[in-house]
Amino acid sequence: MKEKTNAKRIIVGVGELLWDLLPSGKQLGGAPANFAYITNLLGDIGIPASRVGRDSLGDEALHRLAQLGLSADCIQRDPTHPTGTVQIEVDAAGQPRFEISESVAWDFLDWTPQWQALAQQADVVCFGSLAQRSERSRATIRKFVLASRPNAVRVFDVNLRQNFFAPEILEKSMTLATIVKLNQEELPRIMRLLELEHHRDEDSARRLLSLFEHDLRLVCVTRGNGGSLLVTNDESSVHPGFRVKVADTVGAGDAFTAALVHGYLRKTSLAQINETANRVGAWVTCQSGATSTLKASLALTFAEIG
């Protein structure tokens, strides 16, 4: 039977849900929500799985998810710990600096029958390194990923923030992944943490593919406004990126990941995946925050980047 390449897929982002406290105001953020939002815009079913407090910010988060058209069914409520926040300062080039609150709701993700059922339904599970900073959430995220079907795509989106990472977390996550996405600053750091030499980006990407050959199929290296590199065992693709007026870069990487996954699921060519992902990521950098509202036409909105 011919594969239904246009069928909607269930794509789950599991990890941190929080409020980005930007100079321009408060915006709902965290990779799972940012990723799920763009996933929905691209036509699949994006579902965030996270945890917020039983507080006013938690109530606001659930309300905002509904406004964005995202399901809050898999957002847990924590009776003890507050909803996460991140204080963000943006420099003249639009680059953010993060101060992430600790011991918050998403540090206490629970493994529940509901989450197990969601994991077993998912076509894609996207998880990062930040939400694994606590032992409890790390264990839950690993259970979630391992509970997904054997043919599910597992995306490890590296996010080296402050000191919230360790070599063993990175190595274990890459062992679980079908796709690893990281940026050009993170790649040499990760190679050092794994006690590997770093030379050219493509050489290091191929070294990771070789090292984690059991499941890993694609390594993506993003380069900010310099585009991105996609590498598989058989080929590679370089995209120069798009020159745009940057408002801030918050959520651009998550948008890129959503477009990357969308194309990968549909067996799109590596070059076309790279083009689309850069276009979608660039659009987000033109907006303030990660979940700005689209114009009436998705095609026209993303076509503005060129």
TORKE-147197 format. One record per residue (C-alpha): x, y, z; chain; residue in one letter. Coordinates in nm, 4 decimals. Example, Ala and Ser with C-alpha at 12.3 -4.5 7.8 and 13.67 -1.06 7.14 Angstrom:
TORKE-147197
1.2300;-0.4500;0.7800;A;a
1.3670;-0.1060;0.7140;A;s
end
This chain:
TORKE-147197
0.0000;0.0000;0.0000;A;m
0.1322;0.3417;-0.0931;A;k
0.2300;0.5564;0.2041;A;e
-0.0034;0.8481;0.2728;A;k
0.2604;1.1180;0.2761;A;t
0.0046;1.3960;0.3339;A;n
-0.1682;1.2307;0.6304;A;a
-0.1538;1.4199;0.9584;A;k
0.0988;1.2799;1.2045;A;r
0.0917;1.2919;1.5827;A;i
0.4024;1.4832;1.6872;A;i
0.4810;1.5296;2.0556;A;v
0.7172;1.7772;2.2162;A;g
0.8012;1.6662;2.5701;A;v
0.9854;1.8843;2.8195;A;g
0.9725;2.2370;2.9551;A;e
0.6694;2.4682;2.9348;A;l
0.7385;2.8153;3.0709;A;l
0.6919;3.1867;3.0315;A;w
0.9583;3.3809;2.8420;A;d
0.9870;3.7177;3.0170;A;l
1.1004;3.9298;2.7224;A;l
1.1692;4.3050;2.7143;A;p
0.8541;4.3362;2.5021;A;s
0.6405;4.1431;2.7516;A;g
0.5539;3.7909;2.8598;A;k
0.5259;3.5132;2.6002;A;q
0.4512;3.1451;2.6463;A;l
0.7577;2.9453;2.5540;A;g
0.9627;2.6348;2.6082;A;g
1.0602;2.4040;2.3262;A;a
0.7565;2.1688;2.3413;A;p
0.5009;2.4496;2.2965;A;a
0.7063;2.6373;2.0352;A;n
0.7649;2.3160;1.8399;A;f
0.4035;2.1983;1.8654;A;a
0.2694;2.5376;1.7545;A;y
0.4687;2.5430;1.4304;A;i
0.3955;2.1721;1.3795;A;t
0.0246;2.2549;1.3800;A;n
0.0729;2.5419;1.1375;A;l
0.2469;2.3038;0.8992;A;l
-0.0507;2.0678;0.9064;A;g
0.0326;1.7954;1.1546;A;d
-0.0977;1.7432;1.5098;A;i
0.1450;1.9006;1.7540;A;g
0.0987;1.8084;2.1199;A;i
0.3022;1.9586;2.4063;A;p
0.3648;1.7331;2.7075;A;a
0.4862;1.9222;3.0121;A;s
0.3979;2.0398;3.3629;A;r
0.2959;2.3752;3.5099;A;v
0.2129;2.4861;3.8617;A;g
-0.1286;2.5252;4.0183;A;r
-0.0786;2.8994;4.0115;A;d
-0.1873;3.1988;3.8072;A;s
0.0948;3.1552;3.5552;A;l
-0.0095;2.7913;3.5109;A;g
-0.3692;2.8968;3.4500;A;d
-0.2484;3.1556;3.1998;A;e
-0.0334;2.8951;3.0248;A;a
-0.3294;2.6634;2.9677;A;l
-0.5388;2.9558;2.8431;A;h
-0.2625;3.0609;2.6038;A;r
-0.2262;2.7068;2.4695;A;l
-0.5987;2.7102;2.3884;A;a
-0.5582;3.0451;2.2098;A;q
-0.2784;2.8937;2.0028;A;l
-0.4934;2.5951;1.9093;A;g
-0.2838;2.3528;2.1129;A;l
-0.4205;2.0780;2.3349;A;s
-0.3476;2.1108;2.7071;A;a
-0.4672;1.7570;2.7788;A;d
-0.1134;1.6357;2.8460;A;c
-0.0034;1.9297;3.0590;A;i
0.0314;1.8142;3.4180;A;q
-0.0448;2.0442;3.7152;A;r
0.1987;2.0567;4.0043;A;d
0.0507;2.1413;4.3463;A;p
0.3863;2.2329;4.4992;A;t
0.6238;2.3806;4.2434;A;h
0.5645;2.7003;4.0448;A;p
0.5259;2.7405;3.6709;A;t
0.8619;2.7927;3.5040;A;g
0.9876;3.1303;3.3876;A;t
1.2888;3.2512;3.1914;A;v
1.4190;3.6052;3.2146;A;q
1.5394;3.6990;2.8658;A;i
1.7532;3.9951;2.7660;A;e
1.8022;4.0567;2.3939;A;v
2.1140;4.2267;2.2579;A;d
2.1384;4.4654;1.9616;A;a
2.1694;4.1720;1.7187;A;a
1.8546;4.0067;1.8530;A;g
2.0479;3.7346;2.0348;A;q
1.8907;3.6337;2.3673;A;p
2.0541;3.5750;2.7047;A;r
1.8591;3.3429;2.9342;A;f
1.8227;3.3227;3.3117;A;e
1.6178;3.0094;3.3754;A;i
1.4341;2.9615;3.7059;A;s
1.5076;2.6368;3.8902;A;e
1.3045;2.3819;4.0883;A;s
0.9907;2.4570;3.8883;A;v
0.7008;2.2398;3.7737;A;a
0.8685;2.1020;3.4608;A;w
1.1532;1.9674;3.6737;A;d
0.9013;1.7195;3.8176;A;f
0.7483;1.5503;3.5133;A;l
0.5489;1.2418;3.6141;A;d
0.5343;0.9177;3.4163;A;w
0.1600;0.8469;3.3977;A;t
-0.0675;0.6042;3.2087;A;p
-0.1882;0.9015;3.0022;A;q
0.1643;0.9877;2.8944;A;w
0.2397;0.6232;2.8193;A;q
-0.0642;0.6085;2.5894;A;a
0.0464;0.9315;2.4181;A;l
0.3982;0.7993;2.3644;A;a
0.2606;0.4843;2.2017;A;q
0.0466;0.6922;1.9634;A;q
0.3212;0.9327;1.8590;A;a
0.4740;0.9295;1.5127;A;d
0.7443;1.1664;1.6397;A;v
0.8793;1.2441;1.9868;A;v
1.0948;1.5550;2.0215;A;c
1.2937;1.5974;2.3430;A;f
1.5804;1.8175;2.4529;A;g
1.8618;1.8394;2.7042;A;s
1.7317;2.1284;2.9171;A;l
1.4273;1.9454;3.0554;A;a
1.6561;1.6608;3.1618;A;q
1.8400;1.8778;3.4162;A;r
1.6536;1.7112;3.7047;A;s
1.6760;1.3394;3.7727;A;e
1.2981;1.2978;3.7905;A;r
1.2185;1.4659;3.4601;A;s
1.5147;1.2944;3.2941;A;r
1.3806;0.9522;3.3950;A;a
1.0301;1.0418;3.2733;A;t
1.1515;1.1712;2.9379;A;i
1.3569;0.8575;2.8772;A;r
1.0572;0.6394;2.9606;A;k
0.8468;0.8454;2.7197;A;f
1.0955;0.8089;2.4354;A;v
1.1447;0.4365;2.4960;A;l
0.7674;0.3803;2.5066;A;a
0.7270;0.5158;2.1532;A;s
0.6805;0.2699;1.8675;A;r
0.9926;0.1202;1.7054;A;p
0.9238;0.3105;1.3820;A;n
0.8621;0.6447;1.5545;A;a
1.1054;0.9273;1.4795;A;v
1.2920;1.0409;1.7905;A;r
1.4364;1.3910;1.7719;A;v
1.6984;1.5050;2.0208;A;f
1.7152;1.8840;2.0087;A;d
2.0262;1.9868;2.2000;A;v
1.9856;2.2978;2.4130;A;n
2.2962;2.3776;2.6182;A;l
2.1734;2.6381;2.8652;A;r
2.3732;2.7632;3.1642;A;q
2.5138;2.4510;3.3355;A;n
2.2068;2.2325;3.2767;A;f
2.3764;1.9479;3.0888;A;f
2.6294;1.6682;3.1368;A;a
2.8180;1.4325;2.9026;A;p
2.6223;1.1251;3.0104;A;e
2.2877;1.2978;2.9439;A;i
2.3988;1.4030;2.5962;A;l
2.5403;1.0606;2.5112;A;e
2.2345;0.8695;2.6324;A;k
2.0005;1.1037;2.4449;A;s
2.1945;1.0606;2.1211;A;m
2.1769;0.6851;2.1683;A;t
1.7968;0.7136;2.1630;A;l
1.7724;0.9553;1.8699;A;a
1.6835;0.9217;1.5027;A;t
1.7654;1.2898;1.4434;A;i
2.0048;1.5088;1.6419;A;v
1.9821;1.8865;1.6017;A;k
2.2349;2.1270;1.7498;A;l
2.3905;2.4603;1.6631;A;n
2.7408;2.5425;1.5463;A;q
2.8472;2.6659;1.8913;A;e
2.7184;2.3514;2.0597;A;e
2.8797;2.1048;1.8196;A;l
3.2454;2.1579;1.9232;A;p
3.1429;2.1696;2.2906;A;r
2.9611;1.8389;2.2564;A;i
3.2526;1.6797;2.0740;A;m
3.4819;1.7809;2.3614;A;r
3.2333;1.6558;2.6211;A;l
3.2225;1.3204;2.4409;A;l
3.6051;1.3242;2.4225;A;e
3.6054;1.3451;2.0439;A;l
3.8022;1.5728;1.8130;A;e
3.6196;1.8490;1.6263;A;h
3.7374;1.9627;1.2852;A;h
3.4855;2.0672;1.0196;A;r
3.1154;2.0621;1.1082;A;d
3.0425;1.7931;0.8501;A;e
3.3274;1.5738;0.9734;A;d
3.1972;1.5948;1.3295;A;s
2.8405;1.5277;1.2174;A;a
2.9571;1.2151;1.0354;A;r
3.1531;1.1083;1.3431;A;r
2.8322;1.1270;1.5479;A;l
2.6442;0.9286;1.2824;A;l
2.9127;0.6620;1.3006;A;s
2.9283;0.6587;1.6794;A;l
2.5499;0.6289;1.7234;A;f
2.4879;0.4235;1.4117;A;e
2.2205;0.1959;1.5592;A;h
1.9398;0.4522;1.5314;A;d
2.0828;0.7901;1.4307;A;l
1.9986;0.8822;1.0713;A;r
2.0363;1.2601;1.0445;A;l
2.2475;1.5279;1.2124;A;v
2.1470;1.8909;1.1724;A;c
2.3809;2.1789;1.2533;A;v
2.2145;2.5206;1.2565;A;t
2.4252;2.8321;1.1956;A;r
2.2019;3.1213;1.2974;A;g
2.1595;3.3635;1.0096;A;n
2.4246;3.1603;0.8268;A;g
2.1790;2.8801;0.7535;A;g
2.2309;2.5145;0.8326;A;s
2.3986;2.1855;0.7474;A;l
2.2093;1.8574;0.7197;A;l
2.4101;1.5346;0.7112;A;v
2.3029;1.1737;0.6591;A;t
2.5154;0.8684;0.5892;A;n
2.4562;0.9138;0.2164;A;d
2.4555;1.2879;0.1542;A;e
2.4724;1.6375;0.2952;A;s
2.3020;1.9691;0.2274;A;s
2.4161;2.3231;0.3067;A;v
2.1789;2.6193;0.3085;A;h
2.3105;2.9782;0.3412;A;p
2.0078;3.1024;0.5357;A;g
1.7997;3.4143;0.4800;A;f
1.8900;3.7734;0.5621;A;r
1.6054;3.9247;0.7607;A;v
1.5452;4.2039;1.0098;A;k
1.5675;4.0206;1.3402;A;v
1.3275;4.1040;1.6235;A;a
1.4625;3.8228;1.8401;A;d
1.5709;3.4639;1.7829;A;t
1.3580;3.3083;2.0603;A;v
1.1863;2.9957;1.9268;A;g
1.3516;3.0082;1.5843;A;a
1.5341;2.6811;1.6465;A;g
1.2111;2.5095;1.7542;A;d
1.0370;2.6330;1.4393;A;a
1.3280;2.5035;1.2314;A;f
1.2947;2.1646;1.4023;A;t
0.9210;2.1490;1.3297;A;a
0.9792;2.2124;0.9591;A;a
1.2703;1.9674;0.9544;A;l
1.0499;1.6941;1.1008;A;v
0.7618;1.7767;0.8658;A;h
0.9830;1.7252;0.5612;A;g
1.1627;1.4217;0.7008;A;y
0.8360;1.2383;0.7622;A;l
0.7322;1.2983;0.4027;A;r
1.0667;1.1821;0.2624;A;k
1.1306;1.5246;0.1122;A;t
1.4755;1.5793;-0.0381;A;s
1.7438;1.6979;0.2013;A;l
1.7884;2.0224;0.0055;A;a
1.4151;2.1021;0.0177;A;q
1.3968;2.0233;0.3899;A;i
1.6859;2.2627;0.4455;A;n
1.5223;2.5371;0.2382;A;e
1.1859;2.5119;0.4130;A;t
1.3273;2.4821;0.7637;A;a
1.5426;2.7911;0.7149;A;n
1.2478;2.9852;0.5749;A;r
1.0229;2.8952;0.8692;A;v
1.2970;2.9648;1.1246;A;g
1.3726;3.3003;0.9634;A;a
1.0057;3.3999;0.9790;A;w
1.0042;3.3433;1.3565;A;v
1.3123;3.5654;1.4016;A;t
1.1175;3.8504;1.2401;A;c
0.8570;3.8303;1.5187;A;q
0.8776;3.8994;1.8920;A;s
0.8640;3.5672;2.0757;A;g
0.8178;3.2153;1.9471;A;a
0.4412;3.1917;1.8911;A;t
0.3429;3.4974;1.6883;A;s
0.0180;3.4903;1.4945;A;t
0.0271;3.4120;1.1253;A;l
-0.1411;3.6093;0.8539;A;k
-0.4406;3.4480;0.6856;A;a
-0.2263;3.2516;0.4420;A;s
0.0508;3.0257;0.5675;A;l
0.2076;3.0178;0.2213;A;a
0.2109;3.3968;0.1933;A;l
0.3528;3.4377;0.5436;A;t
0.6519;3.2119;0.4884;A;f
0.6945;3.3311;0.1286;A;a
0.7756;3.6769;0.2657;A;e
1.1146;3.5350;0.3652;A;i
1.3325;3.5258;0.0595;A;g
end
